[in-house]
């Protein structure tokens, strides 16, 4: 078995720090992947991987990634919710695929333009 070098340890530390910032830090945007049983069955794990890949490929450090349980619309899974700081409302995107994740990142997260054809709801699902 090969010995771990100082460079290996530094790489591990940086990866751990980046993961911690994504999950707990303050950011400009937050992406929630809905991972209830129905979401996972519909492919939410692949969506989570696609979200993390977009963040890594684009070298983004200001996007928080989290997960949640069921969003209540099993037939529309996999779903994500995107929240942007200083935007009036979160956006819930439905029937996501890795290709759709790319478009949401490019249009909404990077350029601030909601991808209306994938959006189910804009704003809170709570009633007043």
C-alpha positions as CSV (number, residue, x, y, z in Angstrom):
1,X,0.0,0.0,0.0
2,X,1.3,3.4,-1.0
3,X,2.0,6.0,1.7
4,X,0.0,9.1,1.8
5,X,2.0,12.3,1.0
6,X,1.6,15.8,2.2
7,X,0.2,16.7,-1.2
8,X,-2.4,13.9,-0.8
9,X,-3.5,15.3,2.6
10,X,-3.8,18.8,1.2
11,X,-6.0,17.6,-1.6
12,X,-8.2,15.7,0.9
13,X,-8.4,18.8,3.1
14,X,-9.4,21.1,0.2
15,X,-12.0,18.6,-1.0
16,X,-13.5,18.3,2.5
17,X,-13.5,22.1,2.9
18,X,-15.2,22.6,-0.5
19,X,-17.9,20.0,0.4
20,X,-18.5,21.6,3.8
21,X,-18.9,25.1,2.2
22,X,-21.4,23.7,-0.3
23,X,-23.5,22.1,2.4
24,X,-23.3,24.6,5.2
25,X,-21.8,27.8,4.0
26,X,-23.5,31.1,3.0
27,X,-23.8,31.4,-0.7
28,X,-25.4,33.3,-3.5
29,X,-27.6,30.4,-4.5
30,X,-29.0,27.3,-2.9
31,X,-30.1,24.1,-4.8
32,X,-32.2,21.6,-2.9
33,X,-32.6,18.2,-4.5
34,X,-35.8,16.5,-3.4
35,X,-34.7,13.0,-2.3
36,X,-37.8,11.3,-0.9
37,X,-38.4,7.6,-1.8
38,X,-40.2,8.7,-5.0
39,X,-37.5,11.1,-5.9
40,X,-34.8,8.5,-5.5
41,X,-36.8,6.0,-7.5
42,X,-37.1,8.6,-10.3
43,X,-33.4,9.4,-10.4
44,X,-32.7,12.0,-7.8
45,X,-29.3,10.5,-7.0
46,X,-28.2,11.1,-10.6
47,X,-29.6,14.7,-10.3
48,X,-27.6,15.3,-7.1
49,X,-24.5,14.0,-9.0
50,X,-25.2,16.3,-11.9
51,X,-25.7,19.3,-9.6
52,X,-22.4,18.6,-7.9
53,X,-20.7,18.1,-11.3
54,X,-21.9,21.5,-12.6
55,X,-20.6,23.2,-9.5
56,X,-17.2,21.5,-9.9
57,X,-17.0,22.0,-13.6
58,X,-17.9,25.7,-13.3
59,X,-15.6,26.1,-10.2
60,X,-18.5,27.7,-8.3
61,X,-17.9,28.4,-4.6
62,X,-21.1,30.3,-3.8
63,X,-23.7,27.6,-4.4
64,X,-25.0,25.6,-1.5
65,X,-26.4,22.2,-2.2
66,X,-28.7,20.4,0.1
67,X,-31.4,17.7,0.0
68,X,-34.9,17.3,1.3
69,X,-37.5,14.6,1.6
70,X,-40.6,14.3,-0.6
71,X,-41.9,17.5,-2.2
72,X,-45.4,15.9,-2.5
73,X,-45.6,15.6,-6.3
74,X,-44.3,12.1,-7.0
75,X,-45.3,12.1,-10.7
76,X,-43.1,15.2,-11.3
77,X,-39.9,13.8,-9.8
78,X,-37.0,14.2,-9.8
79,X,-37.3,17.8,-8.6
80,X,-35.1,20.6,-7.4
81,X,-35.7,23.9,-5.8
82,X,-33.4,26.9,-6.7
83,X,-33.2,29.9,-4.4
84,X,-31.1,32.9,-5.3
85,X,-30.1,35.6,-2.8
86,X,-32.2,38.8,-3.3
87,X,-34.6,37.0,-5.7
88,X,-38.2,37.3,-4.6
89,X,-39.1,33.6,-4.6
90,X,-37.7,30.1,-4.9
91,X,-38.3,28.1,-8.1
92,X,-39.3,24.5,-8.1
93,X,-38.1,22.6,-11.2
94,X,-39.7,19.3,-12.2
95,X,-38.8,16.2,-14.2
96,X,-35.1,17.0,-14.1
97,X,-32.4,15.3,-16.1
98,X,-28.7,15.9,-16.2
99,X,-29.2,17.9,-19.4
100,X,-31.9,20.0,-17.8
101,X,-29.6,20.6,-14.8
102,X,-27.0,22.1,-17.2
103,X,-29.6,24.5,-18.6
104,X,-30.9,25.5,-15.1
105,X,-27.3,26.3,-14.0
106,X,-26.5,28.3,-17.2
107,X,-29.8,30.2,-17.3
108,X,-31.0,30.6,-13.7
109,X,-28.1,30.1,-11.4
110,X,-25.5,31.9,-13.5
111,X,-27.6,34.4,-15.4
112,X,-30.6,34.9,-13.2
113,X,-33.2,33.8,-15.9
114,X,-35.8,31.3,-14.8
115,X,-36.2,28.3,-17.1
116,X,-40.0,28.6,-17.4
117,X,-40.5,25.4,-19.4
118,X,-39.1,23.3,-16.5
119,X,-40.6,25.3,-13.6
120,X,-43.6,24.0,-11.7
121,X,-43.9,26.8,-9.2
122,X,-42.3,30.1,-8.5
123,X,-42.7,31.1,-4.8
124,X,-43.6,29.3,-1.6
125,X,-46.0,26.4,-1.6
126,X,-47.4,27.5,1.7
127,X,-50.9,29.0,1.8
128,X,-51.8,32.1,3.7
